[in-house]
Amino acid sequence: YARHARRLGLSEHPDRAIVGEAVPTLTLDAVLNDFGLDRCDLLVIDTEGHDFEIIRTIDFSRIRPLVLIYEHIHLGRADRLACWRLLRANGYRCAADWSNTLALLAGASASVGSAAKAASELPAPFEYRTACRS
């Protein structure tokens, strides 16, 4: 740990250097409403272990991203399986590598290419609303 702490510029053990901080949060519905959007083609979630909590808040009867990518590496086995079950129950096909899951809305494959192309053209970092459109 000392080596990693030094590499990160920390003078103490990384676990003691981490400080919790409350930050304002919004649901996907709230973000879309705030920007006057009625759809989201691409949704990327990377919230260090809170990805399934966010996915659970999505109202799939209202919003159905064509492509949903999230980080599952910090999820426990039960949450990984529950997340896949939730997505599959809402019409998604899922594939995973060692840390991320790609969920594609069934029947949306013709549109996925345009969503992926749009995502590849986004500057980094990009604003959340850039990946969504009305």
FIBAVO-540672 format. One record per residue: residue number from 0; x, y, z of N, C-alpha, C, CB in turn. Coordinates in nm, 3 decimals, padded with zeros to 5 digits, always signed. Glycine has a CB too. Layout:
# residues N
+-----+---------+---------+---------+---------+---------+---------+---------+---------+---------+---------+---------+---------+
| num |    n_xx |    n_yy |    n_zz |   ca_xx |   ca_yy |   ca_zz |    c_xx |    c_yy |    c_zz |   cb_xx |   cb_yy |   cb_zz |
+-----+---------+---------+---------+---------+---------+---------+---------+---------+---------+---------+---------+---------+
| NUM |       X |       Y |       Z |       X |       Y |       Z |       X |       Y |       Z |       X |       Y |       Z |
...
+-----+---------+---------+---------+---------+---------+---------+---------+---------+---------+---------+---------+---------+
# end
This chain:
# residues 134
+-----+---------+---------+---------+---------+---------+---------+---------+---------+---------+---------+---------+---------+
| num |    n_xx |    n_yy |    n_zz |   ca_xx |   ca_yy |   ca_zz |    c_xx |    c_yy |    c_zz |   cb_xx |   cb_yy |   cb_zz |
+-----+---------+---------+---------+---------+---------+---------+---------+---------+---------+---------+---------+---------+
|   0 | +00.081 | -00.120 | +00.000 | +00.000 | +00.000 | +00.000 | +00.085 | +00.126 | +00.000 | -00.092 | +00.000 | +00.119 |
|   1 | +00.195 | +00.123 | +00.068 | +00.280 | +00.242 | +00.074 | +00.326 | +00.283 | -00.065 | +00.401 | +00.217 | +00.166 |
|   2 | +00.362 | +00.187 | -00.147 | +00.407 | +00.216 | -00.283 | +00.295 | +00.282 | -00.364 | +00.455 | +00.088 | -00.353 |
|   3 | +00.173 | +00.227 | -00.353 | +00.060 | +00.284 | -00.425 | +00.026 | +00.424 | -00.372 | -00.063 | +00.192 | -00.413 |
|   4 | +00.037 | +00.441 | -00.241 | +00.009 | +00.573 | -00.182 | +00.108 | +00.676 | -00.236 | +00.016 | +00.567 | -00.027 |
|   5 | +00.235 | +00.640 | -00.241 | +00.337 | +00.733 | -00.293 | +00.310 | +00.764 | -00.440 | +00.479 | +00.673 | -00.276 |
|   6 | +00.273 | +00.661 | -00.517 | +00.246 | +00.681 | -00.660 | +00.131 | +00.778 | -00.681 | +00.214 | +00.546 | -00.728 |
|   7 | +00.034 | +00.775 | -00.590 | -00.081 | +00.864 | -00.598 | -00.056 | +01.000 | -00.531 | -00.202 | +00.798 | -00.535 |
|   8 | +00.062 | +01.016 | -00.473 | +00.094 | +01.140 | -00.406 | +00.033 | +01.152 | -00.268 | +00.050 | +01.255 | -00.490 |
|   9 | +00.000 | +01.039 | -00.206 | -00.060 | +01.039 | -00.073 | +00.047 | +01.014 | +00.031 | -00.171 | +00.934 | -00.063 |
|  10 | +00.034 | +01.079 | +00.144 | +00.133 | +01.058 | +00.249 | +00.090 | +00.951 | +00.347 | +00.158 | +01.188 | +00.323 |
|  11 | -00.033 | +00.903 | +00.335 | -00.082 | +00.800 | +00.426 | -00.148 | +00.688 | +00.348 | -00.181 | +00.859 | +00.529 |
|  12 | -00.188 | +00.585 | +00.419 | -00.255 | +00.470 | +00.359 | -00.376 | +00.518 | +00.280 | -00.297 | +00.366 | +00.467 |
|  13 | -00.396 | +00.470 | +00.156 | -00.508 | +00.518 | +00.074 | -00.644 | +00.510 | +00.143 | -00.514 | +00.440 | -00.053 |
|  14 | -00.669 | +00.406 | +00.222 | -00.798 | +00.393 | +00.290 | -00.821 | +00.507 | +00.389 | -00.806 | +00.260 | +00.363 |
|  15 | -00.715 | +00.559 | +00.448 | -00.730 | +00.670 | +00.543 | -00.736 | +00.805 | +00.472 | -00.616 | +00.670 | +00.643 |
|  16 | -00.694 | +00.808 | +00.348 | -00.693 | +00.933 | +00.272 | -00.825 | +00.958 | +00.201 | -00.580 | +00.931 | +00.172 |
|  17 | -00.908 | +00.857 | +00.192 | -01.037 | +00.872 | +00.123 | -01.137 | +00.937 | +00.217 | -01.090 | +00.735 | +00.073 |
|  18 | -01.202 | +01.040 | +00.168 | -01.300 | +01.114 | +00.248 | -01.434 | +01.107 | +00.177 | -01.255 | +01.262 | +00.270 |
|  19 | -01.537 | +01.072 | +00.252 | -01.671 | +01.071 | +00.195 | -01.725 | +01.213 | +00.185 | -01.765 | +00.984 | +00.279 |
|  20 | -01.799 | +01.238 | +00.079 | -01.857 | +01.370 | +00.060 | -01.994 | +01.354 | -00.005 | -01.764 | +01.461 | -00.026 |
|  21 | -02.092 | +01.420 | +00.052 | -02.227 | +01.417 | -00.005 | -02.230 | +01.506 | -00.129 | -02.332 | +01.464 | +00.099 |
|  22 | -02.287 | +01.453 | -00.236 | -02.301 | +01.530 | -00.359 | -02.446 | +01.522 | -00.406 | -02.203 | +01.477 | -00.470 |
|  23 | -02.494 | +01.626 | -00.470 | -02.632 | +01.621 | -00.520 | -02.644 | +01.518 | -00.632 | -02.677 | +01.761 | -00.570 |
|  24 | -02.754 | +01.448 | -00.635 | -02.777 | +01.348 | -00.739 | -02.914 | +01.368 | -00.802 | -02.765 | +01.206 | -00.680 |
|  25 | -02.928 | +01.317 | -00.923 | -03.053 | +01.323 | -00.996 | -03.078 | +01.187 | -01.061 | -03.051 | +01.436 | -01.103 |
|  26 | -03.203 | +01.151 | -01.076 | -03.235 | +01.029 | -01.152 | -03.222 | +01.060 | -01.301 | -03.380 | +00.978 | -01.118 |
|  27 | -03.216 | +00.956 | -01.381 | -03.210 | +00.975 | -01.526 | -03.333 | +01.050 | -01.574 | -03.199 | +00.839 | -01.598 |
|  28 | -03.450 | +01.015 | -01.522 | -03.573 | +01.087 | -01.559 | -03.560 | +01.236 | -01.530 | -03.693 | +01.029 | -01.485 |
|  29 | -03.507 | +01.271 | -01.414 | -03.493 | +01.412 | -01.376 | -03.398 | +01.485 | -01.471 | -03.443 | +01.425 | -01.232 |
|  30 | -03.286 | +01.421 | -01.507 | -03.191 | +01.485 | -01.598 | -03.256 | +01.508 | -01.734 | -03.063 | +01.398 | -01.614 |
|  31 | -03.324 | +01.406 | -01.785 | -03.390 | +01.421 | -01.915 | -03.496 | +01.531 | -01.908 | -03.453 | +01.289 | -01.958 |
|  32 | -03.574 | +01.532 | -01.800 | -03.676 | +01.637 | -01.784 | -03.613 | +01.776 | -01.777 | -03.759 | +01.612 | -01.658 |
|  33 | -03.503 | +01.789 | -01.701 | -03.437 | +01.919 | -01.686 | -03.391 | +01.976 | -01.820 | -03.318 | +01.906 | -01.593 |
|  34 | -03.350 | +01.887 | -01.913 | -03.301 | +01.932 | -02.043 | -03.407 | +01.922 | -02.152 | -03.179 | +01.852 | -02.082 |
|  35 | -03.529 | +01.884 | -02.115 | -03.638 | +01.875 | -02.212 | -03.619 | +01.764 | -02.314 | -03.652 | +02.005 | -02.283 |
|  36 | -03.558 | +01.654 | -02.271 | -03.531 | +01.542 | -02.361 | -03.631 | +01.430 | -02.339 | -03.387 | +01.490 | -02.342 |
|  37 | -03.663 | +01.359 | -02.446 | -03.757 | +01.248 | -02.433 | -03.695 | +01.112 | -02.460 | -03.873 | +01.269 | -02.525 |
|  38 | -03.566 | +01.110 | -02.488 | -03.499 | +00.982 | -02.512 | -03.350 | +00.991 | -02.482 | -03.521 | +00.937 | -02.655 |
|  39 | -03.291 | +00.875 | -02.467 | -03.148 | +00.864 | -02.444 | -03.102 | +00.740 | -02.519 | -03.112 | +00.858 | -02.290 |
|  40 | -03.021 | +00.756 | -02.621 | -02.976 | +00.642 | -02.700 | -02.859 | +00.569 | -02.638 | -02.939 | +00.686 | -02.839 |
|  41 | -02.773 | +00.642 | -02.569 | -02.653 | +00.585 | -02.510 | -02.642 | +00.629 | -02.365 | -02.526 | +00.627 | -02.589 |
|  42 | -02.630 | +00.533 | -02.275 | -02.614 | +00.564 | -02.134 | -02.492 | +00.488 | -02.082 | -02.742 | +00.527 | -02.052 |
|  43 | -02.394 | +00.561 | -02.030 | -02.273 | +00.502 | -01.975 | -02.270 | +00.534 | -01.826 | -02.144 | +00.554 | -02.047 |
|  44 | -02.257 | +00.430 | -01.744 | -02.256 | +00.446 | -01.598 | -02.126 | +00.389 | -01.545 | -02.380 | +00.377 | -01.532 |
|  45 | -02.055 | +00.466 | -01.464 | -01.933 | +00.421 | -01.398 | -01.928 | +00.492 | -01.264 | -01.803 | +00.449 | -01.485 |
|  46 | -01.991 | +00.431 | -01.165 | -02.005 | +00.498 | -01.035 | -01.946 | +00.416 | -00.921 | -02.151 | +00.526 | -01.007 |
|  47 | -01.840 | +00.343 | -00.951 | -01.762 | +00.273 | -00.849 | -01.846 | +00.191 | -00.752 | -01.680 | +00.372 | -00.773 |
|  48 | -01.929 | +00.103 | -00.807 | -02.005 | +00.011 | -00.722 | -02.150 | +00.049 | -00.702 | -01.940 | +00.002 | -00.591 |
|  49 | -02.191 | +00.163 | -00.754 | -02.330 | +00.206 | -00.737 | -02.409 | +00.195 | -00.867 | -02.334 | +00.348 | -00.686 |
|  50 | -02.351 | +00.131 | -00.966 | -02.412 | +00.122 | -01.099 | -02.551 | +00.056 | -01.095 | -02.321 | +00.044 | -01.192 |
|  51 | -02.563 | -00.055 | -01.024 | -02.692 | -00.124 | -01.019 | -02.797 | -00.039 | -00.948 | -02.677 | -00.259 | -00.948 |
|  52 | -02.756 | +00.036 | -00.847 | -02.851 | +00.124 | -00.778 | -02.907 | +00.226 | -00.876 | -02.782 | +00.196 | -00.659 |
|  53 | -02.825 | +00.276 | -00.966 | -02.870 | +00.372 | -01.066 | -02.960 | +00.304 | -01.169 | -02.750 | +00.439 | -01.135 |
|  54 | -02.919 | +00.189 | -01.217 | -02.998 | +00.117 | -01.316 | -03.136 | +00.083 | -01.262 | -02.926 | -00.011 | -01.360 |
|  55 | -03.143 | +00.050 | -01.134 | -03.273 | +00.019 | -01.071 | -03.369 | +00.138 | -01.075 | -03.252 | -00.024 | -00.925 |
|  56 | -03.316 | +00.259 | -01.081 | -03.403 | +00.378 | -01.080 | -03.458 | +00.412 | -01.218 | -03.327 | +00.497 | -01.025 |
|  57 | -03.409 | +00.347 | -01.322 | -03.454 | +00.380 | -01.457 | -03.596 | +00.328 | -01.477 | -03.358 | +00.320 | -01.563 |
|  58 | -03.682 | +00.414 | -01.526 | -03.819 | +00.376 | -01.560 | -03.817 | +00.327 | -01.705 | -03.920 | +00.497 | -01.541 |
|  59 | -03.796 | +00.196 | -01.722 | -03.782 | +00.140 | -01.856 | -03.911 | +00.147 | -01.937 | -03.737 | -00.003 | -01.846 |
|  60 | -04.024 | +00.175 | -01.873 | -04.147 | +00.194 | -01.950 | -04.147 | +00.331 | -02.018 | -04.272 | +00.179 | -01.859 |
|  61 | -04.062 | +00.421 | -01.970 | -04.052 | +00.557 | -02.026 | -03.925 | +00.577 | -02.107 | -04.058 | +00.660 | -01.916 |
|  62 | -03.812 | +00.534 | -02.054 | -03.682 | +00.556 | -02.116 | -03.617 | +00.420 | -02.141 | -03.590 | +00.646 | -02.026 |
|  63 | -03.578 | +00.396 | -02.266 | -03.513 | +00.270 | -02.303 | -03.390 | +00.300 | -02.387 | -03.612 | +00.177 | -02.379 |
|  64 | -03.276 | +00.327 | -02.322 | -03.154 | +00.354 | -02.400 | -03.126 | +00.236 | -02.495 | -03.032 | +00.378 | -02.307 |
|  65 | -03.084 | +00.267 | -02.616 | -03.049 | +00.162 | -02.711 | -02.926 | +00.085 | -02.664 | -03.025 | +00.221 | -02.850 |
|  66 | -02.831 | +00.160 | -02.606 | -02.706 | +00.104 | -02.558 | -02.684 | +00.150 | -02.415 | -02.586 | +00.145 | -02.648 |
|  67 | -02.657 | +00.056 | -02.327 | -02.631 | +00.087 | -02.187 | -02.501 | +00.016 | -02.149 | -02.751 | +00.042 | -02.093 |
|  68 | -02.404 | +00.091 | -02.103 | -02.275 | +00.035 | -02.062 | -02.255 | +00.072 | -01.916 | -02.157 | +00.089 | -02.152 |
|  69 | -02.221 | -00.027 | -01.835 | -02.195 | +00.001 | -01.694 | -02.082 | -00.086 | -01.643 | -02.323 | -00.021 | -01.610 |
|  70 | -02.021 | -00.039 | -01.535 | -01.910 | -00.110 | -01.473 | -01.966 | -00.205 | -01.367 | -01.808 | -00.011 | -01.410 |
|  71 | -01.939 | -00.335 | -01.384 | -01.990 | -00.433 | -01.288 | -01.882 | -00.485 | -01.193 | -02.054 | -00.548 | -01.361 |
|  72 | -01.758 | -00.449 | -01.213 | -01.648 | -00.509 | -01.138 | -01.660 | -00.487 | -00.987 | -01.517 | -00.453 | -01.187 |
|  73 | -01.723 | -00.378 | -00.944 | -01.737 | -00.350 | -00.801 | -01.867 | -00.404 | -00.742 | -01.728 | -00.202 | -00.778 |
|  74 | -01.947 | -00.471 | -00.824 | -02.073 | -00.528 | -00.776 | -02.049 | -00.668 | -00.722 | -02.179 | -00.530 | -00.887 |
|  75 | -02.122 | -00.704 | -00.619 | -02.119 | -00.841 | -00.570 | -02.190 | -00.932 | -00.669 | -02.183 | -00.851 | -00.431 |
|  76 | -02.168 | -01.061 | -00.655 | -02.227 | -01.159 | -00.747 | -02.380 | -01.147 | -00.753 | -02.188 | -01.301 | -00.705 |
|  77 | -02.445 | -01.133 | -00.639 | -02.592 | -01.124 | -00.636 | -02.641 | -01.002 | -00.713 | -02.643 | -01.119 | -00.490 |
|  78 | -02.574 | -00.886 | -00.696 | -02.614 | -00.766 | -00.767 | -02.585 | -00.777 | -00.917 | -02.544 | -00.645 | -00.710 |
|  79 | -02.474 | -00.840 | -00.954 | -02.445 | -00.860 | -01.096 | -02.556 | -00.939 | -01.163 | -02.310 | -00.932 | -01.114 |
|  80 | -02.595 | -01.048 | -01.099 | -02.701 | -01.132 | -01.155 | -02.835 | -01.060 | -01.156 | -02.713 | -01.262 | -01.077 |
|  81 | -02.867 | -00.990 | -01.049 | -02.994 | -00.918 | -01.042 | -03.000 | -00.809 | -01.148 | -03.013 | -00.856 | -00.902 |
|  82 | -02.889 | -00.742 | -01.173 | -02.884 | -00.637 | -01.275 | -02.908 | -00.697 | -01.413 | -02.749 | -00.563 | -01.271 |
|  83 | -02.840 | -00.809 | -01.444 | -02.861 | -00.875 | -01.572 | -03.007 | -00.918 | -01.585 | -02.767 | -00.998 | -01.587 |
|  84 | -03.064 | -00.974 | -01.480 | -03.204 | -01.017 | -01.486 | -03.297 | -00.899 | -01.512 | -03.245 | -01.087 | -01.354 |
|  85 | -03.272 | -00.788 | -01.445 | -03.354 | -00.668 | -01.466 | -03.344 | -00.621 | -01.611 | -03.311 | -00.555 | -01.371 |
|  86 | -03.223 | -00.614 | -01.663 | -03.204 | -00.568 | -01.800 | -03.268 | -00.666 | -01.900 | -03.055 | -00.551 | -01.830 |
|  87 | -03.248 | -00.794 | -01.880 | -03.306 | -00.893 | -01.971 | -03.458 | -00.889 | -01.965 | -03.256 | -01.035 | -01.937 |
|  88 | -03.515 | -00.867 | -01.848 | -03.660 | -00.857 | -01.834 | -03.715 | -00.734 | -01.907 | -03.699 | -00.851 | -01.687 |
|  89 | -03.628 | -00.636 | -01.931 | -03.670 | -00.514 | -02.001 | -03.624 | -00.511 | -02.147 | -03.617 | -00.393 | -01.929 |
|  90 | -03.588 | -00.629 | -02.200 | -03.560 | -00.641 | -02.343 | -03.416 | -00.619 | -02.386 | -03.643 | -00.547 | -02.414 |
|  91 | -03.321 | -00.629 | -02.295 | -03.181 | -00.608 | -02.330 | -03.107 | -00.741 | -02.343 | -03.113 | -00.521 | -02.225 |
|  92 | -03.011 | -00.743 | -02.433 | -02.915 | -00.853 | -02.443 | -02.786 | -00.802 | -02.379 | -02.891 | -00.900 | -02.594 |
|  93 | -02.723 | -00.884 | -02.297 | -02.605 | -00.839 | -02.223 | -02.482 | -00.920 | -02.259 | -02.631 | -00.848 | -02.072 |
|  94 | -02.369 | -00.853 | -02.261 | -02.239 | -00.917 | -02.278 | -02.143 | -00.844 | -02.185 | -02.189 | -00.912 | -02.428 |
|  95 | -02.043 | -00.916 | -02.136 | -01.952 | -00.856 | -02.038 | -01.808 | -00.892 | -02.067 | -01.990 | -00.899 | -01.898 |
|  96 | -01.719 | -00.802 | -02.030 | -01.577 | -00.835 | -02.023 | -01.543 | -00.843 | -01.874 | -01.487 | -00.729 | -02.099 |
|  97 | -01.419 | -00.831 | -01.836 | -01.383 | -00.851 | -01.696 | -01.433 | -00.739 | -01.605 | -01.233 | -00.862 | -01.683 |
|  98 | -01.465 | -00.620 | -01.659 | -01.506 | -00.512 | -01.570 | -01.634 | -00.440 | -01.611 | -01.398 | -00.413 | -01.561 |
|  99 | -01.675 | -00.452 | -01.736 | -01.791 | -00.377 | -01.785 | -01.893 | -00.467 | -01.851 | -01.746 | -00.270 | -01.884 |
| 100 | -02.017 | -00.422 | -01.850 | -02.126 | -00.491 | -01.919 | -02.180 | -00.399 | -02.027 | -02.239 | -00.532 | -01.820 |
| 101 | -02.206 | -00.456 | -02.143 | -02.270 | -00.387 | -02.253 | -02.409 | -00.447 | -02.267 | -02.187 | -00.401 | -02.387 |
| 102 | -02.511 | -00.365 | -02.258 | -02.649 | -00.409 | -02.274 | -02.707 | -00.340 | -02.397 | -02.735 | -00.377 | -02.146 |
| 103 | -02.755 | -00.421 | -02.492 | -02.815 | -00.369 | -02.614 | -02.963 | -00.400 | -02.613 | -02.747 | -00.429 | -02.740 |
| 104 | -03.043 | -00.301 | -02.645 | -03.186 | -00.321 | -02.652 | -03.216 | -00.413 | -02.769 | -03.262 | -00.186 | -02.666 |
| 105 | -03.286 | -00.523 | -02.744 | -03.319 | -00.619 | -02.849 | -03.396 | -00.549 | -02.960 | -03.400 | -00.737 | -02.792 |
| 106 | -03.361 | -00.582 | -03.084 | -03.429 | -00.523 | -03.199 | -03.378 | -00.387 | -03.237 | -03.573 | -00.515 | -03.172 |
| 107 | -03.281 | -00.334 | -03.165 | -03.230 | -00.200 | -03.192 | -03.097 | -00.202 | -03.265 | -03.216 | -00.123 | -03.062 |
| 108 | -03.056 | -00.317 | -03.314 | -02.922 | -00.329 | -03.371 | -02.898 | -00.235 | -03.488 | -02.899 | -00.470 | -03.416 |
| 109 | -03.001 | -00.203 | -03.567 | -02.981 | -00.112 | -03.679 | -02.945 | +00.027 | -03.629 | -03.106 | -00.106 | -03.766 |
| 110 | -02.998 | +00.066 | -03.514 | -02.972 | +00.200 | -03.460 | -02.848 | +00.206 | -03.373 | -03.091 | +00.246 | -03.381 |
| 111 | -02.800 | +00.090 | -03.329 | -02.685 | +00.088 | -03.239 | -02.563 | +00.145 | -03.308 | -02.657 | -00.054 | -03.190 |
| 112 | -02.547 | +00.118 | -03.437 | -02.432 | +00.170 | -03.510 | -02.426 | +00.321 | -03.505 | -02.436 | +00.123 | -03.654 |
| 113 | -02.541 | +00.387 | -03.521 | -02.542 | +00.533 | -03.517 | -02.513 | +00.584 | -03.377 | -02.675 | +00.588 | -03.566 |
| 114 | -02.563 | +00.514 | -03.273 | -02.534 | +00.555 | -03.136 | -02.385 | +00.538 | -03.106 | -02.619 | +00.473 | -03.035 |
| 115 | -02.327 | +00.426 | -03.150 | -02.185 | +00.402 | -03.126 | -02.100 | +00.504 | -03.202 | -02.146 | +00.259 | -03.169 |
| 116 | -02.140 | +00.536 | -03.325 | -02.066 | +00.636 | -03.403 | -02.072 | +00.772 | -03.333 | -02.123 | +00.646 | -03.546 |
| 117 | -02.191 | +00.809 | -03.285 | -02.206 | +00.936 | -03.215 | -02.119 | +00.939 | -03.090 | -02.353 | +00.962 | -03.178 |
| 118 | -02.116 | +00.827 | -03.017 | -02.034 | +00.821 | -02.895 | -01.887 | +00.833 | -02.927 | -02.060 | +00.690 | -02.820 |
| 119 | -01.842 | +00.773 | -03.037 | -01.700 | +00.778 | -03.071 | -01.656 | +00.918 | -03.112 | -01.669 | +00.679 | -03.183 |
| 120 | -01.751 | +01.001 | -03.153 | -01.718 | +01.136 | -03.197 | -01.726 | +01.239 | -03.086 | -01.809 | +01.177 | -03.309 |
| 121 | -01.770 | +01.197 | -02.967 | -01.781 | +01.291 | -02.856 | -01.644 | +01.330 | -02.804 | -01.866 | +01.231 | -02.742 |
| 122 | -01.623 | +01.458 | -02.775 | -01.496 | +01.497 | -02.712 | -01.491 | +01.444 | -02.570 | -01.478 | +01.651 | -02.714 |
| 123 | -01.375 | +01.423 | -02.519 | -01.362 | +01.375 | -02.381 | -01.305 | +01.488 | -02.297 | -01.270 | +01.249 | -02.373 |
| 124 | -01.358 | +01.520 | -02.182 | -01.485 | +01.467 | -02.131 | -01.602 | +01.537 | -02.199 | -01.494 | +01.486 | -01.977 |
| 125 | -01.715 | +01.470 | -02.204 | -01.831 | +01.530 | -02.266 | -01.943 | +01.545 | -02.164 | -01.878 | +01.446 | -02.386 |
| 126 | -02.033 | +01.638 | -02.191 | -02.144 | +01.659 | -02.100 | -02.246 | +01.548 | -02.119 | -02.209 | +01.796 | -02.123 |
| 127 | -02.313 | +01.515 | -02.011 | -02.413 | +01.409 | -02.012 | -02.517 | +01.431 | -02.121 | -02.480 | +01.399 | -01.877 |
| 128 | -02.562 | +01.553 | -02.135 | -02.670 | +01.579 | -02.231 | -02.625 | +01.559 | -02.375 | -02.722 | +01.719 | -02.213 |
| 129 | -02.494 | +01.559 | -02.402 | -02.446 | +01.541 | -02.537 | -02.482 | +01.404 | -02.591 | -02.297 | +01.562 | -02.542 |
| 130 | -02.484 | +01.302 | -02.504 | -02.513 | +01.166 | -02.548 | -02.662 | +01.140 | -02.558 | -02.450 | +01.066 | -02.455 |
| 131 | -02.744 | +01.232 | -02.514 | -02.888 | +01.218 | -02.518 | -02.943 | +01.321 | -02.616 | -02.951 | +01.235 | -02.377 |
| 132 | -03.054 | +01.289 | -02.673 | -03.114 | +01.386 | -02.765 | -03.265 | +01.377 | -02.760 | -03.065 | +01.365 | -02.909 |
| 133 | -03.330 | +01.484 | -02.800 | -03.476 | +01.484 | -02.799 | -03.529 | +01.443 | -02.934 | -03.530 | +01.622 | -02.760 |
+-----+---------+---------+---------+---------+---------+---------+---------+---------+---------+---------+---------+---------+
# end
